[in-house]
Amino acid sequence: MKEVIKEVIVVEGKSDTKKLQSFFDVETIETHGLGLKKETIELIKEINQKRGVIVFTDPDTPGEKIRTRLNSEIPGLKNAFVLKEDARTKKKVGVEHADKETLLEALKNLVTYTDTKDSLTMEEFIELGLNGSADSSIKRDILSKVFHLGKCNAKTMFKRLNMLGITKEEIIRELC
């Protein structure tokens, strides 16, 4: 019996929908890639108020652009992330290439961003070696996995850590 997911999941295309529905009892909204229409955004807003919405886009640049746009226009969305290495073939990357365990893990570790006062300053971020150090990328990868943030560059990592209210102390605890 398939696990039921009550929220509606926003995906990029039909292949993502087919993959998720092969493992879960779930409804999706497809953005059709970057072609996200205003009507689709309005529908997502309405559904989010009634059932909740999970944004589950591909771990690539277009997927990140869609995720960023939706989170900036619709507060309170839940976000599921898969890492590129867990969702790829030799030539392609995307949710549709992830296995059941990877998808389930992503859906169990949802992230909801909130507008809060910055929990981390840029100075602290740099002091922690998350930007500008030889091992910054490695440290960001560790934090991405621990906090289920998806792969991030420094600017995106800083923003996501603050949106989640993660403090310097929490980061130190995870990196040590």
C-alpha positions as CSV (number, residue, x, y, z in Angstrom):
1,M,0.0,0.0,0.0
2,K,1.3,3.4,-1.0
3,E,2.0,6.1,1.7
4,V,-0.5,8.9,1.5
5,I,0.8,12.5,1.3
6,K,-1.9,15.0,2.2
7,E,-0.1,18.0,0.8
8,V,0.0,18.7,-2.9
9,I,3.6,18.5,-4.3
10,V,4.8,21.1,-6.9
11,V,7.1,19.5,-9.4
12,E,8.6,20.6,-12.7
13,G,7.1,18.0,-15.1
14,K,5.2,14.9,-15.9
15,S,8.2,12.6,-15.3
16,D,8.4,13.9,-11.7
17,T,4.7,13.3,-11.2
18,K,4.9,9.7,-12.5
19,K,7.9,8.9,-10.3
20,L,6.3,10.3,-7.1
21,Q,2.9,8.6,-7.9
22,S,4.7,5.3,-8.5
23,F,5.7,5.2,-4.8
24,F,3.1,7.5,-3.1
25,D,-0.6,8.4,-3.1
26,V,-0.1,12.0,-4.0
27,E,-1.4,14.8,-6.1
28,T,1.0,17.2,-7.9
29,I,1.0,20.5,-9.7
30,E,3.5,20.7,-12.6
31,T,5.2,24.0,-13.4
32,H,6.4,22.9,-16.8
33,G,9.9,24.0,-16.1
34,L,10.6,27.7,-15.8
35,G,7.3,28.4,-17.6
36,L,5.5,29.1,-14.3
37,K,2.3,31.0,-15.1
38,K,0.6,33.5,-12.8
39,E,-2.5,31.3,-12.7
40,T,-0.4,28.4,-11.5
41,I,1.1,30.5,-8.7
42,E,-2.5,31.6,-7.7
43,L,-3.6,28.0,-7.6
44,I,-0.6,27.0,-5.4
45,K,-1.4,29.9,-3.0
46,E,-5.0,28.7,-2.7
47,I,-4.1,25.0,-2.2
48,N,-1.4,26.0,0.3
49,Q,-4.1,27.6,2.5
50,K,-6.3,24.5,2.3
51,R,-4.1,21.5,2.2
52,G,-0.5,22.6,2.3
53,V,2.1,22.5,-0.5
54,I,5.5,20.9,-0.8
55,V,7.9,22.4,-3.4
56,F,10.0,19.5,-4.8
57,T,12.0,20.8,-7.7
58,D,15.1,19.4,-9.4
59,P,18.5,20.0,-7.8
60,D,19.6,22.3,-10.7
61,T,19.6,25.9,-11.6
62,P,16.1,26.0,-13.2
63,G,14.7,24.0,-10.2
64,E,16.3,26.4,-7.8
65,K,14.8,29.4,-9.7
66,I,11.3,28.0,-9.5
67,R,11.8,27.2,-5.7
68,T,13.0,30.7,-5.0
69,R,10.2,32.4,-6.9
70,L,7.5,30.3,-5.2
71,N,9.0,30.8,-1.7
72,S,9.3,34.5,-2.2
73,E,5.7,34.8,-3.5
74,I,3.9,32.3,-1.2
75,P,4.9,32.3,2.5
76,G,4.7,29.0,4.4
77,L,5.5,26.5,1.7
78,K,7.2,23.3,2.7
79,N,10.4,22.4,0.7
80,A,11.8,18.9,0.0
81,F,15.3,18.6,-1.4
82,V,17.3,15.8,-3.1
83,L,21.0,16.1,-3.8
84,K,22.3,16.0,-7.3
85,E,24.3,12.8,-6.6
86,D,21.1,11.1,-5.4
87,A,19.0,12.1,-8.4
88,R,21.0,11.7,-11.6
89,T,21.7,9.6,-14.5
90,K,24.9,9.9,-16.6
91,K,23.4,12.9,-18.5
92,K,20.5,14.2,-16.5
93,V,19.6,15.3,-13.0
94,G,16.1,15.5,-11.5
95,V,13.5,14.3,-9.0
96,E,12.4,11.6,-11.5
97,H,15.9,9.9,-11.3
98,A,15.8,9.5,-7.5
99,D,15.0,6.2,-5.9
100,K,12.2,5.6,-3.4
101,E,14.4,5.8,-0.3
102,T,15.8,9.2,-1.4
103,L,12.4,10.6,-2.1
104,L,11.0,9.3,1.2
105,E,13.9,10.8,3.1
106,A,13.4,14.2,1.4
107,L,9.7,14.1,2.2
108,K,10.4,13.3,5.9
109,N,12.8,16.2,6.2
110,L,10.7,19.1,5.0
111,V,12.0,22.7,5.4
112,T,9.7,25.7,5.8
113,Y,11.2,29.2,5.5
114,T,10.1,32.0,7.7
115,D,10.8,35.7,7.7
116,T,12.7,36.1,10.9
117,K,15.4,38.4,12.1
118,D,18.8,37.2,10.9
119,S,20.1,34.5,13.2
120,L,23.5,34.6,11.6
121,T,25.6,37.6,10.5
122,M,27.7,37.6,7.4
123,E,30.7,38.1,9.6
124,E,29.9,35.0,11.5
125,F,29.2,33.1,8.3
126,I,32.7,34.0,7.0
127,E,34.3,33.4,10.4
128,L,32.9,29.9,10.3
129,G,34.6,29.3,7.0
130,L,31.5,29.0,5.0
131,N,32.7,31.5,2.4
132,G,36.1,32.4,1.3
133,S,38.0,29.5,2.7
134,A,39.6,26.5,0.9
135,D,37.2,24.1,2.5
136,S,34.1,26.4,2.4
137,S,32.3,24.2,-0.2
138,I,32.9,21.1,1.9
139,K,31.5,22.8,5.0
140,R,28.4,24.0,3.1
141,D,27.9,20.5,1.7
142,I,27.9,19.1,5.3
143,L,25.4,21.7,6.5
144,S,23.2,21.2,3.4
145,K,22.9,17.5,4.3
146,V,22.4,18.1,8.1
147,F,19.8,20.7,7.7
148,H,18.2,19.3,4.4
149,L,18.8,22.5,2.5
150,G,19.8,21.1,-0.9
151,K,23.1,22.0,-2.6
152,C,23.8,25.7,-2.1
153,N,26.4,28.3,-3.1
154,A,27.5,30.7,-0.3
155,K,24.8,33.3,-0.9
156,T,22.0,30.8,-0.9
157,M,23.4,29.0,2.1
158,F,23.5,32.2,4.1
159,K,20.0,33.1,3.1
160,R,18.6,29.6,3.9
161,L,20.3,29.3,7.3
162,N,18.8,32.7,8.3
163,M,15.4,31.8,7.0
164,L,15.5,28.7,9.2
165,G,16.8,30.7,12.2
166,I,19.9,28.5,12.5
167,T,22.5,30.1,14.8
168,K,26.3,30.1,14.8
169,E,26.3,27.8,17.8
170,E,24.1,25.2,15.9
171,I,26.5,25.3,13.0
172,I,29.6,24.9,15.2
173,R,28.0,21.9,16.8
174,E,27.4,20.3,13.4
175,L,30.8,21.1,12.0
176,C,32.8,19.8,15.0
